Structure formats: C-alpha cells, structure tokens
Amino acid sequence: MSIDPYSERFEALAAEHADIEARLAGGDLARDRNAFRQATRRYKQLSEITGRVDALRAALEDRDAAGELLAEATPSEAESMNAEVADADRRIAALEAELTELLAPRDPNEGKDVIVEIRGAEGGEEANLFARELFEMYLAYAERQGWTVDVLGSQASDLGGITNVAFTVAGDDVWRRLRFEGGPHRVQRVPETESQGRIHTSSATVSVLAEADEVEVQIDEADLQVSVFRSSGPGGQSVNTTDSAVRVTHKPTGLVVSMQDEKSQLQNRNKALVVLRARLLRLEQERVAAEASDQRRSQIGRGGRSEKIRTYNYKENRVTDHRVGLTLYKLDRVLAGDLDEIIEALARHDREQALATAAP
C-alpha cells in the first residue's frame, strides 16, 4: 500500500518536530533534565520520519517529471527517461518501506541508555572467569560504538573473574543494539583450572535494563530498607575500614541491590537506586505486557546451561546464537567486540516478527 507524504498525519508530525526544535533551541527545557532527555529522544524519532517524508516527496516529484518528459520523448530519449522513472520507483519503494517501519508502534525504551548486569552462574569459578570476559567484550563493543561506560559496582572472584558487575552504557542507539543481549550465555572450553584437558560447560547471565528516568519510576522512601556494611574483596576479605557499602531492599517487591565500589555511603546508595529504578521499570513493563499476552519468561531464567541464548565454543572458535540459528567461526573477533553481525541478525529477526504480528 502506497504512503501519501502529503497527508494530515505527516503535516502534524512535521509541526510537532518544528515545535520541539524551537523549544530545544530556546533553552526552556534545559532546566528540566528529564524533560530535555524526553524531548531529545522524540526529536530524533521525528527527524528520521520527516527526513524520509521529504525524500519521498522529492522522489514522487522526480517520477512525475520523468513521466511527463517520457510522454513527449523521442524514441532515442525514451530509454533514458524510462531509466529515470525506474530509479524514482525504486527510491519510492525503499522510502515507503522505511516509513512503514518507523511508523510502527515503537519500543517504549527506544532511545534510552541501559544498565547491564553480568553474573557468573553455573560452573563455579570458571563461570566467574567467563563473566569477566563477557564484561570485557561489551566494553570493547562500546568503545567501537563510541559509547560511554560507567561501572556502578562489581565483585571480584578469587581467581580474577567477577561474580557480578553492573554498569551503565550511554550513547546513540544503545537500547536498540544491546537489548537482545539479555539471557544465559554458555561457554564450552578447557578451564584454566582443568589439569586433564577436558572441555567443561559453564554459564553466565546477562541482564539488560533500560535506564529509568525519575519521573517514570518514583520510589517512596518508606518502601526502602537500607543497610550498610563493610566492603569486601575476593575471598571475603575486607577492603575498607568503614561501613560504606550499601544494600537497598525494596520492600513491596523484595528486590535487593548492593553497591560497594564507592568510598561513601551516599554514592553507593545513589548508584543502587539507579539500578533499582531500572529493575522496577522492567517489572512494570513486563506486568503490562503480561496483561495483553502470555507471561514472558524473564531474560535471565534460572541461568542454567540448557537455557542458553548463545554458546561460545573456544575449541572451534565458534559462537552460535540459538534464537536465530546464526553460527560464526570468529569467536576471537566477537570477544574483541565485533558483535555487529550477531546484533544485526537479531534486530532483523525482531523487525520481521513485529511486522508479521502487525500485518492484518
């Protein structure tokens, strides 16, 4: 079905785009950080739409002009005019497809930054070592994308791995590109601790949360139970002489977040609330989704090896994403941050499913 770029719908979107542009330029939004972020996200979405609408209008005009010339063309000119009409038709079809996708119901987390949590799951210390490598993989990918990473908190394991780490990732298209990374990741290799050369299977869990604005998730202080304790390192030894570590429990949901990396209770408390707010946002979004469809399984599941979304096989230098059946024999490059091929395949699969679901 063709799209009319001159419809009232597009005129209204263009007016909204111009209004937000004027408000951003005027500086009246700068005083409200959350309002500024929301306006910036919406402006980016509308810019993508209005840009393609303008291009579609130009392509339609080019086709009409070429068609008029074709009607008056000599036989020697007809071939050139036909090529111009065909080129305009190709551009129109491509722009209409892009607009159809842009106008589809948007992910409520589109444009948001994310909080990533990684934990060693099954496999003991080997799982913790693998969790560290996943962390380093995402750091390398973020660097490739020009994103900013801020570690909120981490807990080292005895042999140099990590039992858990939480970090924020900020930048363009962060949610769109990382949201499919949530779930159990399985590794197959000979552990550093294995003396017989046998391949073991271990797993680590990755959770990807959209960072929540304060206006989206308001936390009542009366619902929080805050306790402090002394920071600890690998093996449980104390690494601080003051009780600066903070554990925040959200009593209505039972969610618990602990932070200990900072030197002050206030800094650790603030970081814990950032993670708590993101978890509460996901809980609410899952509750709303469950009311309209069957209850979804959580990203993490039980963290078991059989629940994997992706397998990393060191012996074969192979990585397989089981959700789309994609296998690549370049594990070394993937661990160095070369995730684009996997992420694009997952995004393409998601778009196809969304369009199929939306089709009448």
C-alpha positions in Angstrom: 0.0 0.0 0.0 1.4 3.4 -1.0 2.0 6.2 1.5 0.7 9.7 0.9 3.5 12.0 2.2 1.1 15.0 2.0 -1.4 13.5 4.4 -2.6 15.4 7.6 -0.7 12.8 9.7 2.7 13.9 8.3 1.7 17.5 8.5 1.0 17.1 12.2 4.3 15.2 12.8 6.2 18.0 10.9 4.5 20.6 13.2 5.5 18.6 16.3 9.1 18.3 15.0 9.3 22.1 14.5 7.8 22.8 17.9 10.3 20.6 19.7 13.1 22.1 17.7 12.1 25.6 18.7 11.8 24.5 22.4 15.3 22.9 22.3 16.8 25.9 20.7 15.1 28.3 23.1 16.6 26.6 26.1 13.4 26.4 28.2 13.9 22.6 28.5 17.5 22.8 29.8 16.3 23.4 33.4 14.5 20.0 33.5 16.9 17.2 32.7 14.2 14.5 32.3 12.1 16.8 30.0 15.1 17.6 28.0 16.0 13.9 27.5 12.5 13.0 26.5 12.3 15.9 24.1 15.7 15.0 22.5 14.5 11.4 22.0 11.3 12.4 20.4 13.1 15.0 18.2 15.4 12.3 16.9 12.5 10.0 16.1 10.6 12.7 14.3 13.7 13.8 12.4 14.0 10.3 11.0 10.4 10.4 9.8 10.3 13.9 8.4 13.6 13.4 6.6 12.2 10.4 4.8 8.9 12.1 4.1 10.8 15.0 2.4 12.8 12.4 0.4 9.6 10.6 -0.6 8.0 13.8 -1.8 11.1 14.6 -3.9 11.2 11.1 -5.4 7.5 11.4 -6.3 8.1 14.7 -8.0 11.1 13.2 -9.9 9.0 10.4 -11.1 6.2 12.7 -12.2 8.6 15.0 -14.0 10.3 12.0 -15.7 6.9 10.6 -16.7 5.9 13.9 -18.3 9.1 14.0 -20.3 8.7 10.4 -21.3 5.3 11.2 -22.8 6.9 13.7 -25.1 10.3 11.9 -25.6 11.6 10.8 -28.9 12.5 7.1 -29.3 16.1 7.9 -28.7 15.3 9.8 -25.5 12.8 7.2 -24.2 15.4 4.8 -22.8 17.0 7.5 -20.6 13.5 8.6 -19.4 12.5 5.1 -18.6 15.6 4.6 -16.5 14.8 7.8 -14.5 11.3 6.6 -13.9 12.5 3.2 -12.7 15.1 4.8 -10.4 12.4 7.0 -8.9 10.2 4.0 -8.4 13.0 2.1 -6.6 13.6 5.1 -4.3 9.9 5.4 -3.6 9.5 1.7 -2.7 12.6 1.9 -0.4 11.4 5.1 1.4 7.8 3.7 1.9 9.3 0.6 3.4 11.4 2.6 5.8 8.5 4.9 6.8 6.3 1.8 7.4 8.9 0.6 9.9 9.4 4.0 11.5 5.6 4.4 11.9 5.1 1.0 13.5 4.5 1.0 17.3 7.7 2.0 19.0 9.6 0.2 21.7 8.8 2.2 24.9 12.5 2.1 25.7 13.7 3.4 22.3 16.5 5.9 22.7 17.2 5.1 26.3 20.6 4.3 27.9 21.0 0.9 29.5 22.2 -0.8 32.7 23.9 -4.1 32.1 24.3 -6.7 34.8 26.5 -9.8 34.4 26.8 -12.6 36.9 28.7 -15.9 37.0 26.0 -18.7 37.0 26.7 -22.4 36.7 30.3 -23.6 36.7 31.8 -22.2 39.8 35.0 -20.1 39.3 35.0 -20.9 35.6 31.6 -19.1 35.3 33.1 -16.1 37.0 36.1 -16.0 34.7 33.7 -16.2 31.7 31.6 -13.4 33.2 34.7 -11.2 33.2 35.3 -12.0 29.5 31.7 -11.1 28.7 32.2 -7.8 30.5 35.4 -7.1 28.6 33.6 -8.0 25.3 30.9 -5.4 26.0 33.5 -2.8 27.0 35.2 -3.4 23.6 32.0 -3.2 21.7 31.0 0.1 23.5 34.4 1.6 22.6 33.8 0.6 18.9 30.4 2.4 19.0 31.7 5.5 20.8 29.6 4.9 23.8 30.3 5.8 27.4 30.5 3.2 30.1 30.3 3.8 33.8 30.8 0.9 36.2 28.2 1.1 39.0 29.6 -1.8 41.1 31.5 -5.1 40.8 32.6 -8.0 42.9 35.8 -9.8 42.0 36.2 -13.6 42.4 39.2 -15.5 43.9 40.9 -16.3 40.6 40.5 -13.0 38.8 37.0 -13.4 37.5 33.9 -11.5 38.6 30.9 -12.8 40.5 28.9 -9.9 39.3 29.2 -6.4 37.7 26.7 -3.7 36.9 27.5 -0.8 34.5 25.7 1.8 32.5 26.1 2.3 28.8 25.2 5.7 27.3 25.2 6.8 23.6 23.2 6.6 20.4 21.1 3.5 19.8 22.3 1.8 22.9 19.0 0.1 23.8 18.3 -0.8 20.2 21.6 -2.6 19.9 22.1 -4.2 23.3 18.6 -5.2 24.3 18.9 -8.7 22.7 22.0 -9.5 24.9 19.9 -10.4 27.9 19.9 -14.0 28.9 22.1 -17.0 29.8 25.4 -17.2 27.8 27.1 -20.6 27.7 30.8 -21.3 27.3 32.4 -24.5 26.2 36.2 -24.8 26.8 39.0 -26.3 28.8 39.1 -24.2 32.1 42.3 -22.8 33.4 41.7 -25.0 36.5 41.4 -28.2 34.5 44.5 -30.4 34.5 43.2 -33.2 32.3 42.4 -31.1 29.3 38.7 -31.9 29.4 36.1 -29.4 28.0 33.7 -28.0 30.5 30.4 -26.2 30.1 29.7 -23.1 32.2 27.4 -20.2 32.0 27.0 -16.5 33.0 23.8 -14.5 32.9 23.4 -11.0 31.3 20.6 -8.7 32.1 20.0 -5.5 30.0 17.7 -2.9 31.7 16.5 0.4 30.2 17.7 3.2 32.5 14.6 4.7 34.0 14.0 8.4 34.5 12.9 9.5 37.9 9.6 10.7 36.5 8.9 7.2 35.1 9.6 5.3 38.4 9.1 7.2 41.6 10.3 5.4 44.7 8.8 6.0 48.1 11.5 6.3 50.7 9.1 4.4 53.1 9.3 1.4 50.8 13.1 1.1 51.2 15.1 -0.7 53.8 18.7 0.5 53.7 21.5 -1.3 55.5 25.3 -0.6 55.4 28.2 -3.0 55.7 31.9 -3.1 55.2 33.1 -3.6 51.6 34.8 -6.9 50.8 37.0 -8.3 48.0 37.8 -11.8 46.7 37.6 -14.4 49.4 35.5 -12.1 51.6 38.4 -10.1 53.0 37.6 -6.6 54.0 38.9 -3.9 51.7 37.5 -0.9 53.6 37.7 0.2 57.3 34.4 2.0 57.2 30.8 0.8 56.6 30.5 2.4 53.2 28.8 -0.4 51.3 25.1 -0.2 50.9 22.3 -2.7 50.5 18.9 -1.4 49.4 15.8 -3.6 49.7 12.6 -2.6 48.0 10.1 -4.0 50.4 7.0 -4.2 48.1 8.8 -6.3 45.5 11.6 -7.8 47.5 14.2 -6.5 45.0 17.7 -6.2 46.6 20.6 -4.1 45.2 24.0 -3.8 46.8 26.8 -1.4 45.9 30.2 -1.1 47.5 32.7 0.3 44.9 32.4 4.0 46.0 34.0 5.3 49.2 30.9 7.0 50.6 27.5 5.6 51.6 25.7 8.3 49.7 27.5 7.5 46.4 26.8 3.8 46.8 23.2 4.5 47.7 22.6 6.7 44.7 24.1 4.0 42.4 21.9 1.3 44.0 18.8 3.4 43.3 19.7 3.8 39.7 19.8 0.0 39.3 16.7 -0.4 41.4 14.7 2.1 39.4 15.7 0.3 36.1 14.6 -3.1 37.6 11.3 -1.7 38.7 10.7 -0.2 35.3 11.2 -3.6 33.7 8.9 -5.2 36.2 6.1 -2.8 35.3 6.7 -3.2 31.6 6.6 -7.0 31.9 3.4 -6.7 34.0 1.7 -4.6 31.3 2.9 -6.9 28.6 1.6 -10.0 30.5 -1.9 -8.5 30.7 -2.1 -8.4 26.9 -0.3 -11.7 26.2 1.1 -14.8 27.8 3.5 -14.2 30.6 7.0 -13.8 29.2 10.0 -15.6 30.6 12.5 -13.3 32.2 15.7 -12.6 30.4 17.8 -14.5 32.9 15.7 -17.5 33.5 17.4 -19.8 36.0 20.8 -19.2 34.5 21.2 -22.9 33.6 23.4 -24.1 30.8 20.4 -25.7 29.0 18.6 -22.3 28.8 21.3 -20.6 26.8 20.7 -17.9 24.2 24.2 -18.1 22.9 27.1 -20.6 23.0 30.8 -19.7 22.9 32.9 -22.7 21.8 36.6 -22.0 22.2 38.0 -25.2 20.6 36.1 -24.5 17.3 36.5 -20.7 17.6 32.7 -20.7 17.2 29.8 -18.6 18.5 26.2 -19.6 18.0 23.1 -17.5 18.7 20.4 -20.1 19.2 17.5 -17.6 18.8 18.2 -17.0 15.1 20.3 -20.1 14.3 23.4 -18.0 13.5 26.8 -19.6 13.7 30.0 -17.7 13.2 33.6 -19.1 13.3 35.2 -16.0 14.6 34.8 -16.2 18.4 38.1 -14.4 18.9 36.8 -11.4 17.0 33.5 -11.5 18.8 35.1 -11.5 22.2 37.2 -8.5 21.0 33.9 -6.6 20.5 33.0 -7.5 16.9 29.3 -8.1 17.7 27.7 -6.2 14.8 26.8 -9.3 12.7 25.1 -11.0 15.6 23.2 -7.9 16.7 22.1 -7.0 13.2 20.7 -10.6 12.7 18.8 -10.4 16.0 17.4 -6.9 15.1 16.4 -8.0 11.7 14.6 -11.1 13.1 12.8 -8.9 15.6 11.7 -6.4 12.9 10.3 -9.3 10.8 8.4 -10.7 13.7 7.0 -7.2 14.6 5.9 -6.6 11.0 4.3 -10.1 10.8 2.4 -9.5 14.0 1.2 -6.1 12.9 0.1 -7.3 9.5 -3.7 -7.6 9.1 
